[in-house]
Amino acid sequence: MSASTLGDWLKAVSPESRVYGVSGKDRGAITLAGHKGDGAFWLTDNFGFTTYVEPGQSAQARLAPVAALNARMIDRFTRQAPSWTYSNAACRRLEGQWTIAGQTFDSKVPPANFRLDNSPILDELTIEGAIELMDSQQLGRRGVTDMLGVSLSATDRIGHSYGTQGPEMCEQMLRLDTALGVLMDKLSTVPGGAIVVLTADHGGSDFPERSAVEGYPHAGRVDRALQPRVNAALKARFGLDADPVVSSAGGFVIVDKDRKSLPEPLRSQVLAAAIELLNAEPQVALAVARDELLAEPVPNSINPEDLNVRERLRLSAVAGRSPDILRAWQPGLTGQGRVGGAISSHGSPWDYDRRVPIVFWWPGAEGQERFLPMRTIDIAPTLANLIGVQPDGPIDGRCMDLPQFAKGRCPTK
């Protein structure tokens, strides 16, 4: 993780403050705890909450904040195995049967491949973990500002596995709402109150087979033959004995038969030809070289809905991490799915994958709505202003004024 975090900024000026992250996923907890956090805990099967133990550290000491909860969870699930049944009868009406990649998918609760970490139970346990940390670490009760990051991962996993508009997600949303209510009740007991921010790391869409019959006829899956077609043309043109274009997150990488980089100038020639072939495909909205994007200035994203596709891809381009080719499918298209694996996805530059809620709350806050967009990168500097700390260097986001809060307006530049 290359960026610093709000928790890092807080620890720099208030070492006695405590910063924790808790999640169903390792990365959800680690990124929220930051570089200087006091602990990051995530769930693992048949154990409970775990963490990273550095050489020379004691696992018992590192896990002490969640040890009691882990013991209770093991006892609970030993006596009764976790299960997923309907808790909200209204969700049943969303049941259905779909054909995805030639396989039958029965959208119902419990799903055929039920696992705890693909169910609402994951987030309910995560919130138990958050409350346990509040109690065991006395967060917000020691006369200093503390930070607790809670990453709720079940919505993402359920969305990938079962889609976003079926009974599975219906159950998840209603049960998550109840669990968040329990957490909010706990936060209301913190002396002096707590500042709460609710958001998401991305949007998402349903699996296209269902979207296509619900008023979105353009929804579909990318042609399975598209990438083989491009590779066949490249092998014929350059005399290659292996497919040079391999899928990577958000794009493609150019490789040799050993999955290593092709030598120059062949690599650049294959790269340019691949981009030409991809952009000739009707399902591709844009394919562009990473290095070409990196040579362009980062666009101003204060009004993110005004950015064109190329500018949106530029915001995603990172030297040394992004694939050789960044690509955007046409709106409504997603990759191939597999029943029992992932049947829907996210990560496109289109607004349905980019829009997320951002809610700020504190005791006594009066409701108001911002009709202009705010970006997730604006959350940390806004919170930093509210708690009286400063970022440790240049950041992408900007502080947003919350005039109702006693702290007042953001610093002027």
BELZISUL-V813752 format. One record per residue. N is the residue number from 0. RES is the residue in one small letter. SS is DSSP state (a for helix, b for strand, c for the rest). PSI is psi in radians with two decimals (999 if undefined). D_LAST is the distance of its C-alpha to the last C-alpha in whole Angstrom. Layout:
n->N res->RES ss->SS psi->PSI d_last->D_LAST
n->N res->RES ss->SS psi->PSI d_last->D_LAST
This chain:
n->0 res->m ss->c psi->2.07 d_last->28
n->1 res->s ss->c psi->-0.48 d_last->25
n->2 res->a ss->c psi->2.66 d_last->22
n->3 res->s ss->c psi->2.92 d_last->21
n->4 res->t ss->c psi->2.96 d_last->21
n->5 res->l ss->a psi->-0.73 d_last->20
n->6 res->g ss->a psi->-0.64 d_last->23
n->7 res->d ss->a psi->-0.75 d_last->23
n->8 res->w ss->a psi->-0.67 d_last->19
n->9 res->l ss->a psi->-0.81 d_last->21
n->10 res->k ss->a psi->-0.52 d_last->24
n->11 res->a ss->a psi->-0.60 d_last->22
n->12 res->v ss->a psi->-0.25 d_last->22
n->13 res->s ss->c psi->1.33 d_last->25
n->14 res->p ss->c psi->-0.44 d_last->28
n->15 res->e ss->c psi->-0.21 d_last->30
n->16 res->s ss->c psi->2.64 d_last->28
n->17 res->r ss->c psi->2.40 d_last->30
n->18 res->v ss->b psi->2.13 d_last->29
n->19 res->y ss->b psi->2.65 d_last->31
n->20 res->g ss->b psi->2.46 d_last->32
n->21 res->v ss->b psi->2.44 d_last->35
n->22 res->s ss->b psi->2.91 d_last->36
n->23 res->g ss->c psi->-0.41 d_last->39
n->24 res->k ss->c psi->2.57 d_last->38
n->25 res->d ss->a psi->-0.86 d_last->37
n->26 res->r ss->a psi->-0.51 d_last->34
n->27 res->g ss->a psi->-0.69 d_last->32
n->28 res->a ss->a psi->-0.73 d_last->33
n->29 res->i ss->a psi->-0.79 d_last->32
n->30 res->t ss->a psi->-0.60 d_last->28
n->31 res->l ss->a psi->-0.61 d_last->27
n->32 res->a ss->a psi->-0.49 d_last->29
n->33 res->g ss->c psi->-2.94 d_last->27
n->34 res->h ss->c psi->-0.53 d_last->28
n->35 res->k ss->c psi->0.20 d_last->28
n->36 res->g ss->c psi->2.77 d_last->29
n->37 res->d ss->c psi->-0.29 d_last->33
n->38 res->g ss->b psi->2.53 d_last->34
n->39 res->a ss->b psi->2.16 d_last->34
n->40 res->f ss->b psi->2.39 d_last->38
n->41 res->w ss->b psi->2.80 d_last->39
n->42 res->l ss->b psi->2.49 d_last->42
n->43 res->t ss->b psi->2.58 d_last->45
n->44 res->d ss->c psi->2.46 d_last->49
n->45 res->n ss->c psi->0.39 d_last->51
n->46 res->f ss->c psi->-0.83 d_last->49
n->47 res->g ss->b psi->-2.48 d_last->46
n->48 res->f ss->b psi->2.33 d_last->43
n->49 res->t ss->b psi->3.11 d_last->43
n->50 res->t ss->c psi->3.08 d_last->40
n->51 res->y ss->c psi->2.29 d_last->40
n->52 res->v ss->c psi->2.00 d_last->42
n->53 res->e ss->c psi->2.72 d_last->41
n->54 res->p ss->c psi->2.31 d_last->44
n->55 res->g ss->c psi->-0.23 d_last->45
n->56 res->q ss->c psi->2.80 d_last->44
n->57 res->s ss->c psi->2.20 d_last->46
n->58 res->a ss->a psi->-0.67 d_last->46
n->59 res->q ss->a psi->-0.74 d_last->47
n->60 res->a ss->a psi->-0.72 d_last->44
n->61 res->r ss->a psi->-0.58 d_last->42
n->62 res->l ss->c psi->-0.02 d_last->43
n->63 res->a ss->a psi->-0.70 d_last->44
n->64 res->p ss->a psi->-0.40 d_last->41
n->65 res->v ss->a psi->0.13 d_last->43
n->66 res->a ss->a psi->-0.76 d_last->46
n->67 res->a ss->a psi->-0.71 d_last->48
n->68 res->l ss->a psi->-0.74 d_last->46
n->69 res->n ss->a psi->-0.75 d_last->48
n->70 res->a ss->a psi->-0.72 d_last->51
n->71 res->r ss->a psi->-0.70 d_last->51
n->72 res->m ss->a psi->-0.77 d_last->50
n->73 res->i ss->a psi->-0.74 d_last->53
n->74 res->d ss->a psi->-0.76 d_last->55
n->75 res->r ss->a psi->-0.85 d_last->54
n->76 res->f ss->a psi->-0.29 d_last->54
n->77 res->t ss->a psi->-0.69 d_last->58
n->78 res->r ss->a psi->-0.60 d_last->59
n->79 res->q ss->c psi->2.05 d_last->58
n->80 res->a ss->c psi->2.53 d_last->56
n->81 res->p ss->c psi->2.54 d_last->53
n->82 res->s ss->c psi->2.86 d_last->54
n->83 res->w ss->c psi->1.92 d_last->52
n->84 res->t ss->c psi->2.92 d_last->54
n->85 res->y ss->c psi->2.26 d_last->53
n->86 res->s ss->c psi->-0.15 d_last->51
n->87 res->n ss->c psi->1.86 d_last->50
n->88 res->a ss->a psi->-0.52 d_last->53
n->89 res->a ss->a psi->-0.42 d_last->51
n->90 res->c ss->a psi->-0.36 d_last->50
n->91 res->r ss->a psi->-0.55 d_last->54
n->92 res->r ss->a psi->-0.22 d_last->54
n->93 res->l ss->a psi->0.02 d_last->51
n->94 res->e ss->c psi->2.65 d_last->54
n->95 res->g ss->b psi->2.96 d_last->55
n->96 res->q ss->b psi->2.32 d_last->56
n->97 res->w ss->b psi->2.68 d_last->55
n->98 res->t ss->b psi->2.09 d_last->56
n->99 res->i ss->b psi->2.04 d_last->53
n->100 res->a ss->c psi->0.70 d_last->54
n->101 res->g ss->c psi->0.02 d_last->58
n->102 res->q ss->b psi->2.63 d_last->57
n->103 res->t ss->b psi->2.25 d_last->58
n->104 res->f ss->b psi->2.04 d_last->55
n->105 res->d ss->b psi->1.92 d_last->56
n->106 res->s ss->b psi->1.82 d_last->52
n->107 res->k ss->c psi->3.00 d_last->53
n->108 res->v ss->c psi->2.25 d_last->53
n->109 res->p ss->c psi->2.64 d_last->54
n->110 res->p ss->c psi->2.83 d_last->53
n->111 res->a ss->c psi->-0.58 d_last->56
n->112 res->n ss->c psi->0.86 d_last->54
n->113 res->f ss->c psi->2.29 d_last->52
n->114 res->r ss->c psi->2.57 d_last->50
n->115 res->l ss->a psi->-0.73 d_last->48
n->116 res->d ss->a psi->0.05 d_last->45
n->117 res->n ss->a psi->0.57 d_last->45
n->118 res->s ss->c psi->2.93 d_last->46
n->119 res->p ss->c psi->-0.33 d_last->44
n->120 res->i ss->a psi->-0.57 d_last->45
n->121 res->l ss->a psi->-0.83 d_last->43
n->122 res->d ss->a psi->-0.59 d_last->40
n->123 res->e ss->a psi->-0.70 d_last->42
n->124 res->l ss->a psi->-0.64 d_last->43
n->125 res->t ss->a psi->-0.73 d_last->39
n->126 res->i ss->a psi->-0.60 d_last->38
n->127 res->e ss->a psi->-0.72 d_last->41
n->128 res->g ss->a psi->-0.70 d_last->40
n->129 res->a ss->a psi->-0.78 d_last->37
n->130 res->i ss->a psi->-0.66 d_last->39
n->131 res->e ss->a psi->-0.73 d_last->41
n->132 res->l ss->a psi->-0.68 d_last->38
n->133 res->m ss->a psi->-0.70 d_last->36
n->134 res->d ss->a psi->-0.89 d_last->40
n->135 res->s ss->a psi->-0.50 d_last->41
n->136 res->q ss->c psi->0.06 d_last->37
n->137 res->q ss->c psi->0.78 d_last->37
n->138 res->l ss->c psi->2.30 d_last->33
n->139 res->g ss->c psi->0.15 d_last->32
n->140 res->r ss->c psi->0.31 d_last->35
n->141 res->r ss->c psi->0.22 d_last->34
n->142 res->g ss->c psi->0.13 d_last->31
n->143 res->v ss->c psi->2.88 d_last->28
n->144 res->t ss->c psi->2.22 d_last->26
n->145 res->d ss->c psi->2.86 d_last->28
n->146 res->m ss->b psi->2.32 d_last->27
n->147 res->l ss->b psi->2.03 d_last->29
n->148 res->g ss->b psi->2.19 d_last->29
n->149 res->v ss->b psi->1.96 d_last->32
n->150 res->s ss->b psi->2.06 d_last->32
n->151 res->l ss->c psi->1.91 d_last->35
n->152 res->s ss->c psi->-0.20 d_last->37
n->153 res->a ss->a psi->-0.61 d_last->40
n->154 res->t ss->a psi->-0.74 d_last->38
n->155 res->d ss->a psi->-0.82 d_last->38
n->156 res->r ss->a psi->-0.70 d_last->41
n->157 res->i ss->a psi->-0.70 d_last->43
n->158 res->g ss->a psi->-0.79 d_last->41
n->159 res->h ss->a psi->-0.75 d_last->42
n->160 res->s ss->a psi->-0.62 d_last->46
n->161 res->y ss->a psi->-0.02 d_last->47
n->162 res->g ss->c psi->3.09 d_last->44
n->163 res->t ss->c psi->-0.10 d_last->42
n->164 res->q ss->c psi->0.40 d_last->44
n->165 res->g ss->c psi->-3.04 d_last->47
n->166 res->p ss->a psi->-0.49 d_last->49
n->167 res->e ss->a psi->-0.82 d_last->47
n->168 res->m ss->a psi->-0.57 d_last->44
n->169 res->c ss->a psi->-0.86 d_last->45
n->170 res->e ss->a psi->-0.76 d_last->46
n->171 res->q ss->a psi->-0.82 d_last->43
n->172 res->m ss->a psi->-0.75 d_last->41
n->173 res->l ss->a psi->-0.71 d_last->43
n->174 res->r ss->a psi->-0.62 d_last->43
n->175 res->l ss->a psi->-0.70 d_last->40
n->176 res->d ss->a psi->-0.75 d_last->39
n->177 res->t ss->a psi->-0.77 d_last->42
n->178 res->a ss->a psi->-0.69 d_last->40
n->179 res->l ss->a psi->-0.60 d_last->37
n->180 res->g ss->a psi->-0.68 d_last->38
n->181 res->v ss->a psi->-0.75 d_last->40
n->182 res->l ss->a psi->-0.73 d_last->37
n->183 res->m ss->a psi->-0.67 d_last->35
n->184 res->d ss->a psi->-0.71 d_last->38
n->185 res->k ss->a psi->-0.74 d_last->38
n->186 res->l ss->a psi->-0.50 d_last->34
n->187 res->s ss->c psi->-0.24 d_last->35
n->188 res->t ss->c psi->-0.09 d_last->37
n->189 res->v ss->c psi->2.20 d_last->34
n->190 res->p ss->c psi->2.27 d_last->34
n->191 res->g ss->c psi->-0.13 d_last->31
n->192 res->g ss->c psi->3.07 d_last->30
n->193 res->a ss->c psi->2.59 d_last->28
n->194 res->i ss->c psi->2.22 d_last->25
n->195 res->v ss->b psi->2.34 d_last->26
n->196 res->v ss->b psi->2.27 d_last->25
n->197 res->l ss->b psi->2.22 d_last->27
n->198 res->t ss->c psi->-2.98 d_last->27
n->199 res->a ss->c psi->2.77 d_last->29
n->200 res->d ss->c psi->-0.21 d_last->28
n->201 res->h ss->c psi->2.92 d_last->30
n->202 res->g ss->c psi->-2.53 d_last->32
n->203 res->g ss->c psi->2.91 d_last->35
n->204 res->s ss->c psi->2.91 d_last->38
n->205 res->d ss->c psi->2.96 d_last->42
n->206 res->f ss->c psi->2.47 d_last->45
n->207 res->p ss->a psi->-0.47 d_last->46
n->208 res->e ss->a psi->-0.62 d_last->49
n->209 res->r ss->a psi->-0.71 d_last->49
n->210 res->s ss->a psi->-0.64 d_last->46
n->211 res->a ss->c psi->-0.45 d_last->48
n->212 res->v ss->c psi->0.12 d_last->51
n->213 res->e ss->c psi->0.55 d_last->48
n->214 res->g ss->c psi->0.15 d_last->47
n->215 res->y ss->c psi->1.27 d_last->45
n->216 res->p ss->c psi->-0.32 d_last->48
n->217 res->h ss->c psi->-0.16 d_last->45
n->218 res->a ss->c psi->2.42 d_last->45
n->219 res->g ss->b psi->-3.02 d_last->47
n->220 res->r ss->b psi->2.65 d_last->47
n->221 res->v ss->c psi->2.40 d_last->46
n->222 res->d ss->c psi->2.17 d_last->49
n->223 res->r ss->c psi->-0.49 d_last->51
n->224 res->a ss->a psi->-0.07 d_last->52
n->225 res->l ss->a psi->-0.96 d_last->49
n->226 res->q ss->a psi->-0.77 d_last->48
n->227 res->p ss->a psi->-0.61 d_last->52
n->228 res->r ss->a psi->-0.77 d_last->52
n->229 res->v ss->a psi->-0.77 d_last->49
n->230 res->n ss->a psi->-0.69 d_last->51
n->231 res->a ss->a psi->-0.73 d_last->54
n->232 res->a ss->a psi->-0.70 d_last->53
n->233 res->l ss->a psi->-0.70 d_last->51
n->234 res->k ss->a psi->-0.69 d_last->54
n->235 res->a ss->a psi->-0.70 d_last->57
n->236 res->r ss->a psi->-0.67 d_last->55
n->237 res->f ss->a psi->0.06 d_last->54
n->238 res->g ss->c psi->0.62 d_last->57
n->239 res->l ss->c psi->2.60 d_last->55
n->240 res->d ss->c psi->0.14 d_last->57
n->241 res->a ss->c psi->2.70 d_last->54
n->242 res->d ss->c psi->2.15 d_last->51
n->243 res->p ss->c psi->-0.32 d_last->48
n->244 res->v ss->b psi->2.06 d_last->46
n->245 res->v ss->b psi->2.39 d_last->45
n->246 res->s ss->b psi->2.50 d_last->43
n->247 res->s ss->b psi->2.89 d_last->40
n->248 res->a ss->c psi->2.03 d_last->37
n->249 res->g ss->c psi->0.14 d_last->35
n->250 res->g ss->b psi->-2.54 d_last->37
n->251 res->f ss->b psi->2.67 d_last->40
n->252 res->v ss->b psi->2.65 d_last->41
n->253 res->i ss->b psi->2.13 d_last->43
n->254 res->v ss->c psi->2.91 d_last->46
n->255 res->d ss->c psi->-2.95 d_last->50
n->256 res->k ss->c psi->-0.34 d_last->53
n->257 res->d ss->c psi->0.22 d_last->51
n->258 res->r ss->c psi->0.56 d_last->48
n->259 res->k ss->c psi->2.93 d_last->46
n->260 res->s ss->c psi->2.42 d_last->45
n->261 res->l ss->c psi->2.63 d_last->47
n->262 res->p ss->c psi->2.67 d_last->47
n->263 res->e ss->c psi->2.60 d_last->46
n->264 res->p ss->c psi->0.06 d_last->46
n->265 res->l ss->a psi->-0.71 d_last->48
n->266 res->r ss->a psi->-0.86 d_last->45
n->267 res->s ss->a psi->-0.63 d_last->43
n->268 res->q ss->a psi->-0.76 d_last->46
n->269 res->v ss->a psi->-0.71 d_last->46
n->270 res->l ss->a psi->-0.85 d_last->42
n->271 res->a ss->a psi->-0.72 d_last->42
n->272 res->a ss->a psi->-0.67 d_last->46
n->273 res->a ss->a psi->-0.74 d_last->45
n->274 res->i ss->a psi->-0.71 d_last->41
n->275 res->e ss->a psi->-0.78 d_last->44
n->276 res->l ss->a psi->-0.73 d_last->46
n->277 res->l ss->a psi->-0.77 d_last->44
n->278 res->n ss->a psi->-0.27 d_last->42
n->279 res->a ss->c psi->-0.19 d_last->46
n->280 res->e ss->c psi->2.28 d_last->46
n->281 res->p ss->c psi->-0.40 d_last->46
n->282 res->q ss->c psi->-0.13 d_last->44
n->283 res->v ss->b psi->2.12 d_last->41
n->284 res->a ss->b psi->-0.70 d_last->38
n->285 res->l ss->b psi->2.37 d_last->37
n->286 res->a ss->b psi->2.34 d_last->37
n->287 res->v ss->b psi->2.56 d_last->35
n->288 res->a ss->b psi->2.42 d_last->35
n->289 res->r ss->a psi->-0.83 d_last->32
n->290 res->d ss->a psi->-0.54 d_last->32
n->291 res->e ss->a psi->-0.72 d_last->32
n->292 res->l ss->a psi->-0.73 d_last->29
n->293 res->l ss->a psi->-0.41 d_last->27
n->294 res->a ss->c psi->-0.18 d_last->27
n->295 res->e ss->c psi->2.65 d_last->25
n->296 res->p ss->c psi->2.61 d_last->21
n->297 res->v ss->c psi->2.20 d_last->20
n->298 res->p ss->c psi->2.65 d_last->20
n->299 res->n ss->c psi->2.10 d_last->17
n->300 res->s ss->c psi->0.36 d_last->18
n->301 res->i ss->c psi->-0.59 d_last->16
n->302 res->n ss->c psi->1.40 d_last->19
n->303 res->p ss->a psi->-0.48 d_last->22
n->304 res->e ss->a psi->-0.24 d_last->25
n->305 res->d ss->a psi->-0.12 d_last->24
n->306 res->l ss->c psi->2.48 d_last->25
n->307 res->n ss->c psi->3.08 d_last->28
n->308 res->v ss->a psi->-0.75 d_last->30
n->309 res->r ss->a psi->-0.74 d_last->29
n->310 res->e ss->a psi->-0.64 d_last->26
n->311 res->r ss->a psi->-0.69 d_last->26
n->312 res->l ss->a psi->-0.60 d_last->28
n->313 res->r ss->a psi->-0.66 d_last->26
n->314 res->l ss->a psi->-0.40 d_last->24
n->315 res->s ss->a psi->-0.16 d_last->27
n->316 res->a ss->c psi->2.16 d_last->28
n->317 res->v ss->c psi->2.18 d_last->27
n->318 res->a ss->c psi->2.32 d_last->29
n->319 res->g ss->c psi->-0.11 d_last->32
n->320 res->r ss->c psi->-0.67 d_last->32
n->321 res->s ss->c psi->2.71 d_last->32
n->322 res->p ss->c psi->2.92 d_last->36
n->323 res->d ss->c psi->-0.65 d_last->37
n->324 res->i ss->b psi->2.17 d_last->37
n->325 res->l ss->b psi->2.45 d_last->34
n->326 res->r ss->b psi->2.67 d_last->36
n->327 res->a ss->b psi->2.20 d_last->36
n->328 res->w ss->b psi->2.87 d_last->39
n->329 res->q ss->c psi->2.68 d_last->39
n->330 res->p ss->c psi->2.42 d_last->38
n->331 res->g ss->c psi->-0.19 d_last->41
n->332 res->l ss->b psi->2.52 d_last->42
n->333 res->t ss->b psi->2.94 d_last->42
n->334 res->g ss->c psi->3.14 d_last->44
n->335 res->q ss->c psi->2.62 d_last->47
n->336 res->g ss->c psi->2.88 d_last->48
n->337 res->r ss->c psi->2.13 d_last->51
n->338 res->v ss->c psi->2.27 d_last->52
n->339 res->g ss->c psi->-0.21 d_last->52
n->340 res->g ss->c psi->-2.25 d_last->49
n->341 res->a ss->c psi->2.28 d_last->46
n->342 res->i ss->c psi->-0.21 d_last->46
n->343 res->s ss->c psi->2.87 d_last->43
n->344 res->s ss->c psi->-2.93 d_last->39
n->345 res->h ss->c psi->-3.06 d_last->36
n->346 res->g ss->c psi->0.07 d_last->33
n->347 res->s ss->c psi->2.93 d_last->33
n->348 res->p ss->c psi->-0.01 d_last->31
n->349 res->w ss->c psi->2.68 d_last->32
n->350 res->d ss->a psi->-0.52 d_last->30
n->351 res->y ss->a psi->-0.34 d_last->33
n->352 res->d ss->a psi->-0.10 d_last->32
n->353 res->r ss->a psi->-0.48 d_last->28
n->354 res->r ss->c psi->2.31 d_last->28
n->355 res->v ss->c psi->2.74 d_last->28
n->356 res->p ss->c psi->2.59 d_last->27
n->357 res->i ss->c psi->1.96 d_last->24
n->358 res->v ss->b psi->2.22 d_last->25
n->359 res->f ss->b psi->2.40 d_last->24
n->360 res->w ss->b psi->2.53 d_last->26
n->361 res->w ss->c psi->2.84 d_last->27
n->362 res->p ss->c psi->2.26 d_last->30
n->363 res->g ss->c psi->-0.02 d_last->30
n->364 res->a ss->c psi->2.38 d_last->27
n->365 res->e ss->c psi->2.51 d_last->28
n->366 res->g ss->c psi->2.39 d_last->28
n->367 res->q ss->c psi->2.76 d_last->26
n->368 res->e ss->c psi->2.42 d_last->25
n->369 res->r ss->c psi->2.04 d_last->22
n->370 res->f ss->c psi->-0.27 d_last->24
n->371 res->l ss->c psi->2.61 d_last->21
n->372 res->p ss->c psi->2.60 d_last->21
n->373 res->m ss->c psi->2.58 d_last->19
n->374 res->r ss->c psi->2.67 d_last->19
n->375 res->t ss->c psi->-0.52 d_last->20
n->376 res->i ss->a psi->-0.18 d_last->18
n->377 res->d ss->a psi->-0.20 d_last->15
n->378 res->i ss->a psi->-0.88 d_last->18
n->379 res->a ss->a psi->-0.86 d_last->17
n->380 res->p ss->a psi->-0.51 d_last->13
n->381 res->t ss->a psi->-0.80 d_last->14
n->382 res->l ss->a psi->-0.65 d_last->17
n->383 res->a ss->a psi->-0.74 d_last->16
n->384 res->n ss->a psi->-0.69 d_last->14
n->385 res->l ss->a psi->-0.60 d_last->17
n->386 res->i ss->a psi->0.06 d_last->19
n->387 res->g ss->c psi->0.61 d_last->17
n->388 res->v ss->c psi->2.93 d_last->16
n->389 res->q ss->c psi->2.50 d_last->13
n->390 res->p ss->c psi->2.67 d_last->14
n->391 res->d ss->c psi->0.16 d_last->16
n->392 res->g ss->c psi->-3.00 d_last->14
n->393 res->p ss->c psi->2.46 d_last->13
n->394 res->i ss->c psi->2.87 d_last->14
n->395 res->d ss->c psi->-0.63 d_last->14
n->396 res->g ss->c psi->3.11 d_last->13
n->397 res->r ss->c psi->2.66 d_last->11
n->398 res->c ss->c psi->2.38 d_last->11
n->399 res->m ss->c psi->2.37 d_last->13
n->400 res->d ss->c psi->2.29 d_last->13
n->401 res->l ss->c psi->1.39 d_last->17
n->402 res->p ss->c psi->-0.36 d_last->18
n->403 res->q ss->c psi->-0.46 d_last->21
n->404 res->f ss->c psi->2.51 d_last->20
n->405 res->a ss->c psi->-0.41 d_last->21
n->406 res->k ss->c psi->-0.53 d_last->17
n->407 res->g ss->c psi->-2.78 d_last->15
n->408 res->r ss->c psi->2.87 d_last->12
n->409 res->c ss->c psi->2.67 d_last->9
n->410 res->p ss->c psi->2.50 d_last->7
n->411 res->t ss->c psi->2.59 d_last->4
n->412 res->k ss->c psi->999 d_last->0
